[in-house]
Amino acid sequence: MNRIETVIRRIEEALGQGRAAFEKDILEAYSRDETSDLSAMPDVLVRAESTAEVSAVLRICNEEMVPVVPRGAGSGVTGGAVPVNGGVVLSLERMNRIIEIDRENMVAVVEPGAITGDIQKAALAEGLMYPPDPASLESCSIGGNVAEIAGGPRAVKYGTTRDYVLGLQFVLADGSVISTGGKFVKNATGYNLAGIILGSEGTLAVITKIHLRLIPAPRHSLDLLAPFGSLEEAMEAVYRILLSKTVPAAVEFMEEDAIRLVAGFHRKDIPFPEARAHLLIQIDGDSEESLHRDIEKIAAAIGLPGEEIIVAAGGPQRERLWKARRAIREAITAESPVFLAEDCVVPRSRIPAFLAGLKELFNARGLRSIMFGHAGDGNVHVDVLKGDMDYEKWKELVPGLRREIYLRAIGLGGTITGEHGIGCLRRGYLPLAASSAEIELMKRIKKAFDPNGIINPGKIIP
Ligand SMILES: Cc1cc2nc3c(=O)[nH]c(=O)nc-3n(C[C@H](O)[C@H](O)[C@H](O)COP(=O)(O)OP(=O)(O)OC[C@H]3O[C@@H](n4cnc5c(N)ncnc54)[C@H](O)[C@@H]3O)c2cc1C
């Protein structure tokens, strides 16, 4: 009996008959996430239903030295949940309960498989807000968000997942269960273990319960869309908005290739399809008056006449404005199923230099690129489309292209990823952004949590 057969037998003894799936058609769906052009088959799938089950699976795999890959909803875009070394995919999708929305303490207690959008809705029903808003919020899980430190447009005002985790329960490779933090805001009790698990991309432990900080939900919010004659003008406007002491919840940008792509995709059903850049700005607050004051300040800062800015307060109107921004990935996939998706971060003021330099580089090589993202926090999405290029040629081109993009971001004072993580796609490039001393420390942390290296091997650390 080989090691995988032994693991299947032991998992079924511990969890029950039929709990370790190994049929090819079932495994197929767990061989990929949303990363373009990447898949690898697992040997076994276990959909855990409790922390005790997670603990049993980890203990067995650790004893048998078989890899375990934690998986949330599989919406990751850097291959974090792809079992590149085979082994067991440990899915948390069935541990999806919102255990409690505690109004008094403004805390949500949730299982890792809970869908982020569902947590937001449950909080809102109590007048509370869970602000992090990845574009994938209707399909990603909170466990994946914690593992990736997911962010979204509202990071400008509210921060990212990192800013809302008050406590975690997680399971180590040997099956031991650790609980840290809870329904309290301050905590100075020893090392910040939750802080180490945040962003660890399922390489240190499996998260099984999360305490999330909630805040009072603002009573009003609206969106503004402004067109610009160039990306530089749009970025200058962002700078002036922030200087005007208005803190928008979100400031998103799209450059002209992104606007044209989505306009084509939606048959022009987007506002200002001919603009060279868009800014989509969200503001929120407790009174309509404060919002109107913010609109005036923003309009003055942008320097555009009022009639050239669309203000959307109602649901369908707002949806129309966000439609273009949210449809970019779908539009890209429709045009080129294989593409490079980068999410570097640079100081806000360097966005135009970063993007202009890259556009020139891509154009010179005949590559089609689409750029958009979070102007308010410097996290820019740079997607390069394979189009009809020969696949072998594309594969040869990608490593050099990635390296060039990362070096330019780092050269401008930024780093290689703002929200999508390292996963397996970018591990070879980590030394560009982290010193050898940092990487050595990461290796020692990994060893302390997972001495046999069974949890999500082949991710993050080169
Ligand atoms: C259309 C689209 C839009 C997106 N927009 C955004 C965005 O705006 N902002 C953003 O940050 N990301 C975005 N993403 C990326 C993705 O949704 C996030 O990375 C998300 O956090 C992944 O969550 P998931 O549950 O799908 O995790 P998965 O893809 O299943 O896993 C991601 C990583 O987390 C680990 N993991 C998952 N659950 C656990 C757990 N319980 N314990 C330990 N490790 C675990 C996995 O091992 C893996 O390394 C987008 C993706 C798509 C497809």
The ligand as a Gaussian input file, in Angstrom:
#p B3LYP/6-31G(d) Opt

LIG

0 1
 C      -12.701000      38.176000     -10.369000
 C      -11.759000      38.199000      -9.189000
 C      -11.612000      39.384000      -8.489000
 C      -10.730000      39.434000      -7.408000
 N      -10.610000      40.596000      -6.729000
 C       -9.799000      40.666000      -5.658000
 C       -9.668000      41.880000      -4.935000
 O      -10.288000      42.892000      -5.247000
 N       -8.837000      41.890000      -3.875000
 C       -8.139000      40.782000      -3.483000
 O       -7.411000      40.855000      -2.486000
 N       -8.241000      39.618000      -4.153000
 C       -9.050000      39.526000      -5.218000
 N       -9.160000      38.343000      -5.906000
 C       -8.366000      37.174000      -5.491000
 C       -9.063000      36.206000      -4.488000
 O      -10.474000      36.321000      -4.547000
 C       -8.558000      36.468000      -3.070000
 O       -7.179000      36.140000      -2.982000
 C       -9.298000      35.692000      -1.974000
 O       -8.832000      36.118000      -0.721000
 C       -9.135000      34.188000      -2.076000
 O      -10.085000      33.589000      -1.224000
 P      -10.547000      32.083000      -1.472000
 O      -11.453000      31.682000      -0.373000
 O      -11.064000      31.910000      -2.835000
 O       -9.155000      31.341000      -1.292000
 P       -8.478000      30.195000      -2.156000
 O       -8.258000      30.626000      -3.548000
 O       -9.190000      28.912000      -1.941000
 O       -7.072000      30.120000      -1.411000
 C       -6.187000      31.206000      -1.436000
 C       -5.016000      30.910000      -0.491000
 O       -5.482000      30.890000       0.847000
 C       -5.190000      29.637000       1.465000
 N       -6.345000      29.321000       2.319000
 C       -7.653000      29.335000       1.977000
 N       -8.405000      29.045000       3.051000
 C       -7.544000      28.822000       4.087000
 C       -7.700000      28.462000       5.459000
 N       -8.900000      28.264000       6.010000
 N       -6.586000      28.309000       6.217000
 C       -5.353000      28.511000       5.698000
 N       -5.151000      28.852000       4.409000
 C       -6.234000      29.004000       3.621000
 C       -4.967000      28.663000       0.325000
 O       -4.089000      27.618000       0.694000
 C       -4.368000      29.567000      -0.740000
 O       -2.982000      29.687000      -0.553000
 C      -10.000000      38.262000      -7.016000
 C      -10.178000      37.077000      -7.723000
 C      -11.042000      37.038000      -8.803000
 C      -11.202000      35.745000      -9.538000

